Amino acid sequence: MNAPARPRLSQSGRPPVLTAEAMNERGETVVRGIATERPLTIYLDRREVVTLMTIGQYPEHLVLGYLRNQRLLESLEQVESVQVDWETGAAAVTTRQPAATEDERLSRRTVTSGCGQGTLFGNILEEVASTRLQPPRLRQSDIYRLLRSVARYNEIYRHAGAVHSCALCHGEEIIYSVEDVGRHNAVDTISGMMWMDGVEGADKLFYTTGRLTSEMVIKVVQMKVPVLLSRSGITHAGLEYARRCNVLTIARAKGRHFLVYHGAGNVVLDEPAGESGPD
């Protein structure tokens, strides 16, 4: 039996941190790390789709995850290659056979509240609204252990700041951890990694440092991940989609404080809580 065809990917990752001089509060000149930020324009079969601002650490996976989450690609086998050229700031995606729905989806855009200005193509909102996930039971002690675990992975943030972090987790195990200047870039990159590696989301948890807007919840639903945990807050629209799709949604999670906005019945309080944090 022949293995499914896998796309050819360029290896065009760039260093995520550069250095720059700054003056500190004592008037001293110091050299510090700063996060990179590069424009990358995605072309799908020579048709321009979008320009993303990214640190460029995993550009090929970012491109695949973006097109997957926008439903502009129907299957990984459809993709022949992803070639990133930083001299032109372009990512050329070539398919073996363009999807019949490609033109229709590209013609329909919904502006979202993503970092910068996000876009959803086609009728994704309607498609996702009909999805119902089955979140597992999650212990309070598991949440605390996971928060301690993900904190060890924010290397770019510790050196330079100015980035968001996302992680796909299985129990306490961090399967993928990605940082980027936009939280949507980070989640799309993880989606691309899952796609390439054949990783399913049904028994996983997704962590992000970013706020839970409708688009963030929608992307996690598309990845079939039933638990969403954020260090930041949640918007009303994000909560509405979490309720519709039955995503166990935990926000403002930091230290020993968290707020369960949907799915409280799935959380087992098995460990004394810390002092109350900000609501």
N, C-alpha and C positions, 0 to 999 in steps of 0.2 A: 504494500500500500504506500503510495507516494505521500510524503509529508507536504503540508500546505506550503505554498510559495510564500516566502518572506521578503519584504521590501529591502532593497539596498539602501543603506543609510551612510551619508558622509559622516566623518568624525570631526566635526567642526566646533567642538566646545571651546569656549574662551575662558580665561581666568576671571573669576567673579569679583575679585578685589584688586584695585590699584592703589597707589599711594598719592597723597597730596600734602602740601604744607598748609599749616594753619597756625594762628596765634592763640595761645591759651590765655586763661584769666590772669596770668602773671606777666603777660606781655612777651612770653617766650615763643619762639618759632619751633613747632613740633611737626613731625611727619606722622601721618595717621592713614589707616586704610579707609578707602571709600568704595562703596559698591559701584560696579560698572552699570551702564545703561546704554543699550544699543538698539536701534530700530531694525526690525526684521519683517520684511514684507513677504507674505505667503502667496505663492502663485499655484493654483490648482489647474493642471493641464493648460498652462500659459494664461489663465484668467486670474487677475488680481483679486484677492479675497479680502485681506486685512493687513494692516501694519501693527505689529506688537512691539512694545518696548520691553526688553528683557536683558538680564545679565548675560545670557548666552552660554550658560554652562552646559545645558542639555538641549540644544536647539532642535535637533531632529525629533526627539520625543515630545517636545513642546508642540511642534507642528502637527505631529500625528494626533496627539491628545486634543488639540484645538479642533481639528477637522472631525475627529470622532465625536466630540461633545456637541459640535454644531450639526451633527448628522449629515455632513457633507461627504463623508465616506461611509459606505455600507458595510465593508469588511476589510480586514487587514490584507487579505489575499488580493484585493482589488488594486493595492498600491504596488507599483513597480519600483519606485525609488523616491527618496527624499534627499535632495542635494542643497546644502547651505553654503553660500558664498558671501563672506563678510565684506569683501571689497565692494560688492554691489548692494549688500544688505538684503539679499533675496534668498528665499527658500523655495526651490522649484520642486513641486510634487507632480510626479508623472504616474498616471494610472494605466492599468492594462486595458480597461474599458470604462470610460466615463459613466457615472451613475445617471440613470434616466431622470432622477429628481434633482440633479445638480443645478440646472438653470433655474428651476422653480424655487428652490430653497435660497439661492443667492439673490433672487429678486425680492425676497421678503425679509426685511430687517426690523428688529425691535431693539431700540437703544435701551441699555440697562445702566445700573448704577455701579458698574465695575470701575476698577482703578483706571483713571483716565476716562475713557468712555467705552463701555462694553457694548457688544452687539450679539443678538441671537438671530439666527437665520431660520426661515421656514416656520412651520407650525409646531415648534418644539414645546412651547408652553402648553398647548392642548394635548400633545402626546404624553408629556410627563405627568400632567394632572390626573391621568387615568391609571397611573402606576401605584401599587400598594406593596410596600416592603414589609418584611417580618423581622423586626429587631429582636435580638436576644436579650436575656436578662443580664444586667450589668451591675456588679457589686460596687459600692462606694469605695471600698479599698482598692478595687481595680482602677477606678478613675484616678485615685491619688498616685498609684504606682505608675500609671501611664503618663501623668503629668510630669513626674520626676524623670521618666525615661526620655520623653521628647525634648526636655530642656537641655539634654546633653548633646543634641544634634544641631543646635542653632549656631554653627561655627561662623558663618558669614556675618550674622547679626552681631556676634560678640566682637568681631574684628572691625566692622564697618557700619553697622546699623543699616537703616534705610531699606530693609527688605522684609518680606513676609515669609513665613515658613508653613509648609503643609507636610503631613505625614500620613501614610497608610499603615495601619497597625493591625496586628493579629494578637490579641491578648496584650502582653507587655512587649512583644516583638515589634520592632520598627522595620517594616518591609522596605519602604521607600521614604526618604526624607529629602525634600526639595525646598530651596529658598530662591526667591526671585523678587524683583522690584514690585511686581503685582501679584496679589494672591491668586488671581485667576490663571496667571501663567504657571504658578506652582501646581495648582490642581490639574491643569491641562497636561503638564509634563508628567505627573504621576499617572494620569489616565493613559498617556501614550506608553509609559513603561509597563503598565498592567496589560495593555493590548499586545505589546511585543512579547511579553513573557507568558501570556496566557493565564494571568492571575485573575480569579473571580473575586467579586466584592461582597458576596452574600454573608460571609462570616467575618467581615472586617469592620474596622472603625476608622473614621477619617478625622484627623485633627488639623486645625488651622489657627493661626494667630489672627486672622482677619475676621471682619464682621460677617455675620450670616445674612447676606442679602438673598433675594429670591434667586438670583443667578447661581450663587454658591450652592444653595440647596438643590436646585435643578441639576447641576453638574454631578453632585454626589448621587442623586437618584439615578441619573443615566449610567453611573458606574455601578449601580445596584448595591451600594454600601448603605446599610440600614441605621448606622449610628454616626452622628455628627457632633463633634466636640470643638468648641471654640474658646480661645482666650478672650475674645472680644464679645460684643453684644449681638443682638439679632434685630432685624427689621420686621415690621408688621407683615409685609409681603413674604419675607422668608419664613415666618412662622406659619402663615397660611399654607404655603406649599409643603412645609414639614407635616402639618396636620393632614393635608389631603393625601400625601404619599406615605404617611405613617413612618416618618423618620424620627428615631429617638434623638432628640435635640437638646444639647447641653451647652450653655453659653456662660460667659464671665467666669470661666474655669481657670483659676490660678491659685497655687498653693493648696489650701484645703477648703477653698470656697468654690461653689458652682451653683448654677441655677438650671433646673430641668424645665424647659418650656413645653416639651411634648414628650409623652411616654414615661411619665413619672412612675407608673405602675411596673415598668421594667427595671427600675433601679432599686436595688436592695441596700438599705442603710445598715451596714454591718460594722461601721467603725465610727467612733466619736468624731464629730465635726470640730473644726477649728473655730476660731473667732469669726464672727460674721463679717464678711467683706462687703464691698460696695454693691448695691443692687442696681 
